[in-house]
Amino acid sequence: MDMIKLYLVRHGETDGNSQQWFQGASDVPLNATGIEQARRLSRFMKDIHFDAIYTSTLSRAYTTAQIIAEPHQLPVQQYPELREISFGVWERHTYDEITKQWPGEIEAFYASEGKMRARGGESFLEVRDRITAKTKELLSHHADGDSIMIVSHGAAIRCLLFGLLELDFRKLWCFQQYNTAFTIIEYYGSRSVMTLMNCTQHLEGMKGYEPQWYGRQHNVM
């Protein structure tokens, strides 16, 4: 059975991430930490073969992709369908600011199971449909055994996972995506299999790093 390996990478940290903004479609660049995160991931993945690297048109994802792609000497191909959800007027605001300026709206947004649009923006279901359709189109240009990478955004990657894995969309926030974390999907056309989720091993030693496996604290009986 034909299989394409798909690496999904969230962009590095921005000041918007560190200040907990809803960044959405706003073009917020990487900060110094985000650049270092991308460099570490680039070194971590330098010996992995990639046939193509695709990214969002937003600079935080594009810059992350460029840094990762450098040792592979691959062009980074940008597509707007891979960008983050548009949060409309909520962008560049924190959750607390949004709840004060637009009472009840964001709570209804999260309770809508992906159907409600952000004020002046998109719904999660719309993001799922656009990013999943584009990803399947990109995958259709590849052959059995190829490995490709998509560098995108936290909410967009969650939406894509639910699209590819055909999961219950009400559980959207059950998956985490840290900055420059990568997830691996084996894509078989009619089905997809997740083999690794939210890996941040390349960030070990950086401030804020959270180990995902505490071997000395978890005894296997």
C-alpha positions in Angstrom: 0.0 0.0 0.0 1.4 3.4 -1.0 2.4 5.6 2.0 3.7 9.2 2.2 5.2 10.4 5.5 3.9 13.9 6.5 5.7 16.0 9.1 3.6 18.8 10.6 5.5 21.5 12.3 4.2 24.5 14.2 6.2 27.8 13.8 8.6 29.1 16.4 7.7 31.5 19.2 6.6 35.1 18.6 6.0 37.9 21.0 2.3 37.3 20.5 2.8 33.7 21.8 4.7 34.9 24.8 2.0 37.5 25.6 -0.8 35.0 24.9 -2.4 37.0 22.0 -4.9 35.5 19.6 -2.6 36.1 16.6 -4.6 34.4 13.9 -4.0 35.8 10.4 -2.0 38.8 11.8 1.6 38.6 10.5 3.6 38.5 13.7 7.3 37.6 13.2 9.4 35.1 15.2 11.2 36.5 18.2 14.7 35.5 19.3 13.4 32.4 21.1 11.4 31.4 18.1 14.5 31.7 15.8 16.6 29.6 18.2 13.8 27.0 18.4 13.7 26.7 14.6 17.5 26.4 14.4 17.4 23.6 16.9 14.8 21.8 14.9 16.8 22.3 11.7 19.8 20.7 13.3 17.7 17.9 14.7 16.2 17.1 11.3 19.3 17.8 9.1 19.7 14.1 8.3 16.1 13.3 7.5 15.3 13.2 3.8 12.5 15.5 2.6 11.1 15.7 -0.9 9.3 19.0 -0.3 8.7 21.6 2.3 5.5 23.6 2.3 4.4 26.5 4.5 1.9 29.1 5.3 2.3 32.6 3.8 2.6 34.2 7.3 6.2 35.1 8.1 6.4 33.2 11.4 5.8 30.0 9.6 7.7 30.9 6.5 10.8 31.9 8.5 10.6 28.7 10.5 10.4 26.7 7.3 13.3 28.5 5.7 15.6 27.8 8.7 14.6 24.1 8.7 15.0 23.8 4.9 18.5 25.3 4.8 20.6 22.1 5.3 18.3 20.3 2.8 18.8 22.9 0.1 15.1 22.7 -0.7 12.9 25.6 -1.8 10.1 26.5 0.6 6.7 26.7 -1.1 4.1 29.0 0.4 0.3 28.6 0.2 -2.3 30.8 1.9 -4.5 27.8 2.6 -2.0 26.7 5.2 -2.2 29.9 7.2 -3.7 30.2 10.7 -7.4 30.7 11.4 -8.5 34.3 11.1 -9.8 35.6 14.4 -11.0 38.9 12.9 -11.2 41.7 15.4 -10.0 39.5 18.3 -6.5 39.4 16.9 -3.7 40.8 18.9 -5.9 40.7 22.0 -5.6 38.3 24.9 -8.5 36.1 26.1 -9.3 38.4 29.0 -9.3 41.5 26.7 -11.7 39.7 24.3 -14.1 38.7 27.0 -14.2 42.3 28.3 -14.6 44.0 24.9 -17.0 41.4 23.4 -18.8 39.7 26.3 -20.0 36.2 25.7 -18.7 36.0 22.1 -15.6 33.9 22.5 -17.3 31.5 25.0 -20.0 30.9 22.4 -17.3 30.5 19.7 -15.6 27.7 21.6 -18.9 26.1 22.5 -20.1 26.0 18.9 -18.2 22.8 18.0 -16.3 24.7 15.3 -19.3 26.1 13.5 -19.3 29.7 14.7 -17.1 32.3 13.0 -14.9 34.6 15.0 -16.1 38.2 14.7 -14.9 39.2 11.3 -13.0 35.9 10.9 -13.4 32.2 10.2 -14.8 29.2 11.9 -12.7 26.2 12.8 -14.7 24.0 10.4 -13.8 26.4 7.6 -10.2 26.1 8.5 -10.4 22.3 8.7 -11.9 22.2 5.2 -9.4 24.6 3.5 -6.2 23.2 5.0 -7.3 19.5 4.6 -8.2 20.1 1.0 -4.9 21.8 0.2 -2.9 19.2 2.1 -4.5 16.4 0.2 -3.9 18.2 -3.1 -0.2 18.6 -2.2 0.1 15.0 -1.2 -1.5 13.9 -4.5 1.7 15.2 -6.3 3.9 12.9 -4.3 4.7 9.2 -4.7 5.0 6.2 -2.3 7.9 6.6 0.0 8.1 10.4 -0.2 8.5 12.5 3.0 7.1 16.0 3.1 6.9 18.8 5.7 4.2 21.4 6.3 5.0 24.3 8.6 1.9 25.9 9.8 0.1 27.1 13.0 -1.3 25.8 16.2 -5.0 25.9 15.5 -4.5 25.1 11.8 -2.5 22.0 12.5 -5.2 20.8 15.0 -7.8 21.3 12.3 -5.8 19.5 9.8 -5.2 16.5 12.1 -9.0 16.3 12.6 -9.5 16.5 8.9 -6.9 13.8 8.0 -7.8 11.5 10.9 -11.5 12.1 10.5 -11.9 12.7 14.3 -14.9 14.1 16.2 -14.4 17.8 15.9 -15.9 18.5 19.3 -12.6 17.2 20.7 -10.5 19.8 18.9 -8.7 21.1 21.9 -7.6 17.7 23.2 -4.4 18.0 21.2 -1.5 20.3 22.1 0.9 21.9 19.6 3.9 23.6 21.2 6.1 26.0 19.2 8.2 24.1 16.7 6.7 20.8 17.9 6.4 18.2 15.1 3.9 15.5 14.5 4.2 12.7 12.0 1.4 11.2 9.9 1.6 8.2 7.7 -0.8 9.1 4.8 -2.2 6.2 2.8 -4.8 8.1 0.8 -7.9 6.6 2.1 -6.7 6.7 5.7 -4.0 8.3 7.9 -2.1 7.1 10.9 -0.5 9.3 13.5 2.9 7.9 14.6 4.2 10.8 16.7 2.5 13.7 18.3 3.8 17.1 19.5 7.5 16.1 19.7 9.8 18.8 21.2 12.9 16.7 21.9 15.0 19.2 19.9 14.3 21.9 22.5 15.8 20.0 25.4 17.9 22.4 27.5 16.0 25.5 26.4 14.2 27.6 29.0 10.7 26.4 29.4 11.3 23.0 27.9 9.0 20.3 29.3 10.3 16.7 28.9 7.6 14.4 27.4 9.0 11.3 29.0 10.2 11.2 32.6 11.9 7.8 32.6 13.1 7.9 36.1 9.8 8.9 37.5 7.7 6.3 35.7 8.5 2.8 36.6 7.3 0.1 34.1 5.9 -2.8 36.1 
